[in-house]
Amino acid sequence: MKTKKFKPLASLLLVISFCVAIFVVGCAKKDNCSIEPVIGALDDITGTWKQIRAEQVIGGPPTIVEDYSCYNILYSFNKNNVLKIVSDLNDYLGFDVGEHPFNFTKSPDGQIYHQLLINAVEHSCSISDESILTIGLEPKPGPLDLPSTSTTLYFIRTR
């Protein structure tokens, strides 16, 4: 009867090949979902904005961060004061898909903080030099209100 000889070199090569395969798959670069923003006026919200992130604070730190950069959650503010929202994601932090009346009033003296009414409710809003739009999801608090939840939506201008 013939016995098989243990071949340590073959076993070692098999283990090394397996480890390299796991390393390559584990370190594969994620899809790069970044998009270059379209530069626009700091006091004009009209156009299309892509939601890239949401940050939510519930009662205090820590902050919950949701990355939406690989999804198409688009907010289109038109000149007729209608906000149209479309999304390829069903569950996200933001306003509901559909059409909403809005009113945008730019701040005086070139400031970046503006008044934004969506469905007749005031929300905090700003536009940065890098064409980043932020909108507070919860209604803007009054002078004596202390919100327990704060959600900020982040967008980049795409059109």
N, C-alpha and C positions, 0 to 999 in steps of 0.2 A: 504494500500500500504506500502510495506516494503522499507525502505531507507537503502542504503549502508553506513556503517560507515567508516570514513577515518581511515586508519591504518598507522600512521606515522612510526612505527617501520618497517613494511614491505617495505614501500617506501624508508626509509633510508638504509635498507639492499640492496635494488636493486641499489640505487645510489652508494653505497660503492663498491658493486661487479663490477659495470660498470667501476668505476674509477680504481680499482685494475687491471681489464683486460686491460684497456688502458695503464696503467703504465707498466705492464709486457710486452706487445707487443712493446711499445715504447722504452723500455730499453733492449730489446733482444740484445744479443751480436752479432755484425756483424761477418760474416765469417772471419776467420783468414787466410789470403792469404799469410802469410809469408813463406819463404823457406830458408833453411840454405844454404849459399853459399859454393861451393866447393873451398877449398883453392888451389891456384895455384901461379905460378911465376908472379912477378910484371912486368916482361918484356916479357911476352908471351900472345898474344891475342887469339891464336888458342883455339878452343873449342866452347861450346855453352853458350850463355849469355841470360838471361831473362831480358827484359826491365821492370823496376819496377816503373819508374817515369820520368816525363819530366818537366823541369822548363823553363818558357819563360818570358823574359823581353822585352817589346815593348816600346822603347824610354825612359825607366827609370822605377823606381818602380811604382806600386807594381808588384810582380812576380806572374805569373799564374802557378799554380802547378797542374799537371794532374797525378793522381795515377793509375798506370797500374798493380799493384801487383796481382790483381785477374784475370788478363788476361794472355794468353800465346802469347806474342810477343817475338819471339826467333830469335836471331842473331847467326848464326853458321859460324865462321871463320875457314876455313880449310887450310891445309898445301899447297894446290895448289893455294892459293891467290884468292879464290872465297868466297864471303860472301853470304850466303843463308839466306833470311829473310822469316819467316812464321808468320802468326798472325791469331788469332781467333777474332780479332776486326778490323772492316773496317776503322774506322776513328780514327787516333791516330797521335801524333807528333812523327815523326821518318822517316827513309828511307822507300822507297816503298818495298812492298813484291816482292820477286823474287831473282835473282842472280845478284851480282855486283862484278866487279873486285876490289880487294883492295891490298894495299901494306902497311905493318907495319914495321916501322924501330924503334927499341928500342933506347932509349936515352943513351948517354954515361954516364959512372960513376954511374950506378945504380939509376938514377933519375926516378921519376914516370911519367914524361911527355914525351910522345912519338910522333912520326910522324905517322899519319894515312892518307893514301890516299884512298878514296872511289870514284870509277868512275873517277880516275885521278884528284880529287879535294882534297886538303889538309884540314883536320879537326883537331881541337884540341882533344887530347886524353890523359887520365891518368888511371892508375890502382893503387888502394890503397892496403894497407896491409890486409884489410877486404874483398878483392876480389870484390871491387866495381869498375866498369869501367864507366868512363864518356866520352862522345863524344859530341863535339860541332856540332850541326846540320848544322849551316851555315858554309860556307867556312871560313877557318882561315883568319882573316883580315891581310892586309899588315901593315907595320909600321906607315903609315899615315892614315889608314882607321879607322873610328869610326863607328862601326856597330850600326844601330838603333834598330835592333832586335837581341836578343841573346837567343838561345835555347840550353839547355844542357840536354842530355839524360843520364839516370842512369840505370845501369845493374848490375846484380849479376851473377857470374859464376855458371853454373849448371852442366857443364861437361867439 
